[in-house]
Amino acid sequence: MQVSQYLRRISHDRWLAHIPLAILFVLVGMLIFAQFRSESALRSARVAASGTDRAVLISGLVDANLKLREEVDSLRAKLAELEQQGGSLIVMVEELNRLKLITGLSEVSGPGITLTLNSPVSATELQDMINELKNSGAKAIALNGQRLVVSSAIVGTEAGISVDGTLLSRPFVFQVLGDPDTLRVALTRKGGMLASLQAAHPGFQAEIVDAQSLAIPMYARKVEFRYAQPVTTQ
């Protein structure tokens, strides 16, 4: 399962990668024109030249051909440079999309499952369920409509269970992007998370529904780094 299947709503970033390609086509056209101009000049010289003028024409054509070759070599060098830059730009766009997925900075969509827990559970058990989903290949997770990221905190209070400061209420609904079959097998396996919850809570109820397309919203809160800061080089 490729991550690109889940990023249809952020694929507009890739338009940046087409800018170098347009420039490449222009340079290729210039190369073809330069070579055509050189051949046309040679054909005209063969028709017009006679007697002592031939030596002068040949000398001029040699100089013109040398300049054209230099121009072609320069254009080829620029072409190679732009090809390299274009590849780097594509890599940068793909890395940006990957970081957006990890940090929750964009809405994502794709196949996955909806897991609904209708019975009382603790904050710790919800966190264990999230860890189980991540270990099973989940690409993005939302709980009761809220996007979960690396820094998300599931906390139990006297008022109930909250995620990132927002109080949750039953049923607890997980929207999970990933391979539906893999996620279902991981959750329903013997000794898995659902089996543990059923053993701990008599009458525990859970439902798993496969989905061809799920939309998970972007992370609603501002991402802040209180302690970690990037290292700057002098």
N, C-alpha and C positions, 0 to 999 in steps of 0.2 A: 504493500500500500504506500503510494508516494504521497508526500506532504502536499505536492502541488494540487492534488485533487481537492484539498480542503481550503484552497486559497483563491477560489474564483472571484470573490468580492474584492480582492486586493491586487488582482492581476493588472490593473491599470498602471501600476508602477513600472511595468516592463516596457511601456512606450519609450522610456529613456534609452533603452538599448537599441532602438531603431535609428537614432540620430546618426551614429557613426556609419551605419550601413548606407544611408542616403549619400553621405559624403564619399563613401567608397565607390558607389556607382558613378558619381560625377568624375572622380579621378580616373576610373577605368575609361570613361568616355574621352577624357582628355588625352590619355595614352593612345587610344585608337586614332584620334584626330591627328595627333602629332606624327604618327607613322604614315598616315594617309597623305599628309601634307608633304612629307619627305619624298614619297614615291611620286606624287604629282609633279613636284619640282624637277625630279630626274627625267620624267617623260617629256616635259616641256623643253628641257635643255637639249635632249637628243634631237628634237625636231628643229630648234632654232640655231644650234651651233653649226659653224662651218669655218674651215680654214684656221687662221690665227686666233679667231674668237673662241675656238674650242678650248684652248688652254686656259683662257681667262674664265670661261664658264665653269670648267672643271675645278679650277682653284676656288671659285666662289661657292660651288656646290659642296666641295670638301669642307669648307668652313661652316656652311649652313648645316650640313649633315652632322658635323661635330657638335654644334650648338643644340641641334635637335636631340642627339643622343644624350647630351648632358641634361636636357630638359626631361627626357624620358626617364633617365636614371633618378633624377630628383623626384619625379612623380611616383616612381615605383617605391622609393624610400618612404615617401609620405603615405603611400598606400599600405605598406607593411606596418608603419607606425600606427595608423588608424585601425588596422585589423587587430593589432595587439590591444589597443585601447578599448575597442569595441568588446573584445572578449572579457577584459577586466571589468567593464561596466556591467555586463550581463551577470558576472559573478557577484558584483556588489549589490545589484538589485535582488538576486536570489538570496544573498545573505541578509539583506534588509528584511525581506519577507519572512525569512526564518526567524529572525529576532522579533518581529512583530507577532508571530505566532506564539513564541515562547513567553513573551512579556504581556500578551493579551492586549496589545495596542491597536488591534484591528478586529473587526467582525470576521468570523470564519464560518465556512459551511462545508458539508460533505456527509458521507455515510457514517452511520454509528448506531447507537442504541439510546433508548430512554429507560432509565431504571427508576422505579417508583417504590419507596419504602413507606408503607402505610402504618407501621407499628412504631411505638416509642423506642428510640435509641439514644445513646449518649453522644456527647461531642467527640469523645475518643473513638467511638465506633464509626462515626461519620468520617473522621480523619483516616482511620484504618481503611475504610472503603475507598476513599480518594487515593490512598497509596496503592491499594490493590488495582485500581483502574489504571493508574500511571504505569505500574509494573506490567500491566497487560497490553501496553501499547497505545494508551489513550493519547491523542494529539492535542485535545482541548476539552475542558470540562466546565460545565456550568451547574450550579446547585440552586434550585428554585429561582432560575433566571439570572443568577449572578455569576459572572465569569470568575473562575478560580485561577490564580497565578501562583508563582513560587512563594511569594510572601503572604498569601492568604492564610488567615488564622481562623480555625474553628474553635470557638470558646463556649463552655458551658457556664451559665450564670443562673442566679435565682429566678430571673425572668424567663429563662429558656436558653436555647442554643443560638448563637449568633455567628455570622461569617463576616469578617472585616467590619465588625461593628453593627451590622444589620441583623435584627432578630428574625429567626426563621420559624416557620410553623409547619406542622404536618399537613399533607404528606411531603416527604423529602423527595424531590424529583431531580435526578441527575440526567443531564444531557451530555453525552460523551461522543466525541468524534474518534473514529478508529474502525478497524475491521470488525463488523458485527459478530461474525462467527468466533473470532479469537476472544473478544470481550465476553461473549456469552459463556464459552467453555471455561474461561478463567473464573468467572463468578459462580458458576453452578457446579464446579468440580467438587469431588469429595474432599472435605477438609478446607474448602474455600471460605471466603468471607460470608457468603449467604448461609452456608451450612453452620458456620459459627454463630451467626445471629439467630438462626432458627433454634439452635441448641440453648442459647442464652435467654431467649424470649419466647416462651410458649405462645403459640398462636401467631407467631411472626408472619407478616405478609409482605411479599415483594413481587413486583412484576417487571419483566424485561420485554421491551418491544423494539424490534429491529426497525431502522429507518434508512431509506435510500438517501435522504437529504435532511440534515439538521442545520439550523442556523444558530450559532452561538454568539452572543453580543460581545463587544469589546469590554475590557475591564473598566468599570465605571469610576473608580477612584484614581486620584493622581498618584503616579509612581514616584516615590521619594526615596533617596538613599541618605540615611541619617549618619551612617558610620563609614560605609565604603565609598571611596572616591577614586577616580581614575588617576593612574600614575603619569605624570608629565615628565618628559625628557628634556634636559637642558641642551 
